[in-house]
Amino acid sequence: MKIEVGMKCRQTKVLGGFDYVCQEFEVVELRNNGDAIILKCWNKGVGFGVDPKEFSEHFKIVEEKEEKEENKLNEVYTYEALPYVVNWKVTHNGETTYETTDSEEFTYKLILNGNATIFILNDEFKGVAKCLPTDTYDVEKGKEIAYLKAQIKYCKKKLKELSK
């Protein structure tokens, strides 16, 4: 069977130190004409590369690419960024002082739906990245574009509030 980007597979036995048996992976990239297969496990946040022999010995195909096209990826991930402390070094008239402030808390949702990625920041600022049907969908690029669009909306609102 020919391995293609977008195929889903399940790890069937431990490979080196990677014990993700029964976890579902997706083929996200093929390198060197298929001699290197790059896999990503979205719910565990891990990815690694294998050669075709390792793939056939340690993974089993879950569904064909054609089935995946009909069952578009539709998942929602919710993340919460914990607050952190920002330390400022302030120098004025030759004197240096240090100020500490807390950051804001952020929550966000990431929705992967077919060839669209939606990033919702604080349930208010939405960034959407879509690719054309003729383009190859790149999840990582979609996440980054949608995130930046949501951040732009957030920053515009903050700037408007500060400008009043």
C-alpha positions in Angstrom: 0.0 0.0 0.0 1.3 3.5 -0.9 1.6 5.8 2.1 0.3 9.3 1.6 0.1 12.5 3.6 -3.2 12.6 5.5 -3.4 8.9 6.2 -4.1 7.9 9.7 -2.4 5.0 11.5 -2.2 3.4 14.9 1.0 2.4 16.6 0.9 -1.4 17.2 4.1 -1.9 19.2 6.8 0.1 20.9 9.3 1.7 18.6 12.6 2.6 20.3 11.6 4.7 23.3 8.3 5.8 21.8 5.6 3.9 23.6 2.4 5.2 22.1 0.8 1.9 21.4 -2.9 2.2 20.4 -2.5 6.0 19.8 -3.6 7.4 16.5 -1.1 9.2 14.3 -1.4 11.1 11.1 1.2 11.1 8.2 2.0 14.8 8.0 4.9 14.7 5.6 6.9 12.4 3.3 10.6 13.2 2.8 13.2 11.9 0.4 10.6 10.3 -1.9 8.9 8.4 0.9 12.1 7.1 2.6 11.2 9.2 5.7 7.6 9.3 7.0 6.8 12.1 9.4 4.0 11.2 11.9 2.1 13.4 14.3 -0.1 12.4 17.3 -2.4 15.4 17.7 -3.9 14.4 21.1 -0.5 13.7 22.6 1.4 16.5 21.0 4.2 14.3 19.7 5.7 13.6 16.4 8.6 11.7 14.9 9.9 10.2 11.7 10.2 6.6 10.7 11.4 4.7 7.6 9.0 2.6 5.6 10.2 -0.7 7.3 9.7 0.7 10.8 6.3 2.0 9.7 5.1 -1.4 8.4 6.4 -3.2 11.5 5.1 -0.7 14.2 2.0 0.9 12.6 -1.3 -0.1 11.1 -3.3 2.1 8.7 -6.6 3.2 10.3 -8.3 4.7 7.3 -7.6 5.5 3.7 -7.0 9.0 2.5 -10.2 9.0 0.4 -12.3 8.2 3.5 -10.5 11.0 5.3 -11.6 13.4 2.6 -15.2 12.5 3.2 -14.8 12.6 7.0 -13.2 16.0 7.3 -11.2 16.6 10.4 -13.4 18.3 12.9 -11.9 18.6 16.3 -12.0 21.2 19.1 -9.1 21.8 21.5 -9.4 24.1 24.4 -6.3 25.5 26.1 -5.8 27.9 29.0 -2.6 29.9 29.2 -1.7 30.4 32.9 -0.8 33.9 34.1 2.9 34.7 34.4 5.0 37.4 36.0 6.6 40.1 33.9 9.7 41.8 35.3 10.5 45.2 34.0 13.9 47.0 34.4 13.2 50.7 34.5 16.0 53.2 34.2 15.2 56.9 34.8 17.7 59.7 35.5 20.5 57.2 36.0 18.6 55.2 38.6 17.5 51.6 37.9 14.4 50.1 39.5 12.5 46.9 38.9 8.8 46.6 38.6 6.8 43.4 38.6 3.4 43.0 36.9 1.2 40.0 36.3 0.1 39.1 32.8 -3.4 38.6 31.7 -5.0 35.1 31.6 -5.8 33.8 28.1 -8.0 31.0 27.1 -8.3 29.8 23.6 -10.0 27.2 21.4 -8.6 25.6 18.4 -11.0 24.2 15.8 -9.7 22.1 12.9 -12.5 21.7 10.4 -11.6 20.3 7.0 -9.4 22.8 5.3 -10.1 25.5 7.8 -8.5 26.4 11.1 -10.3 28.5 13.6 -8.6 30.0 16.6 -10.8 31.7 19.3 -9.0 33.8 21.9 -10.8 34.5 25.2 -14.2 33.5 23.6 -14.1 36.8 21.8 -11.4 37.2 19.2 -11.7 34.8 16.3 -9.1 34.2 13.6 -9.8 32.0 10.6 -7.4 30.5 8.2 -8.7 28.7 5.1 -6.9 27.2 2.1 -8.3 26.8 -1.4 -9.6 23.4 -2.4 -6.8 23.1 -4.8 -4.1 23.8 -2.1 -2.6 21.2 0.3 -3.9 21.8 3.8 -1.1 22.4 6.3 -2.4 22.2 9.9 0.6 24.0 11.5 0.5 26.9 9.0 -3.3 27.1 9.5 -2.8 27.3 13.3 -0.2 30.0 13.0 -2.2 32.2 10.6 -5.5 31.8 12.6 -3.7 32.6 15.9 -2.1 35.7 14.4 -5.4 36.9 13.0 -7.0 36.5 16.5 -4.1 38.3 18.1 -4.5 41.2 15.7 -8.1 41.6 16.7 -7.2 41.5 20.4 -4.4 44.0 19.9 -6.6 46.4 18.0 -9.2 46.3 20.8 -6.5 46.9 23.4 -5.1 49.8 21.4 -8.5 51.4 21.0 -9.1 51.1 24.8 -5.7 52.6 25.6 -6.2 55.4 23.1 -9.4 56.7 24.8 
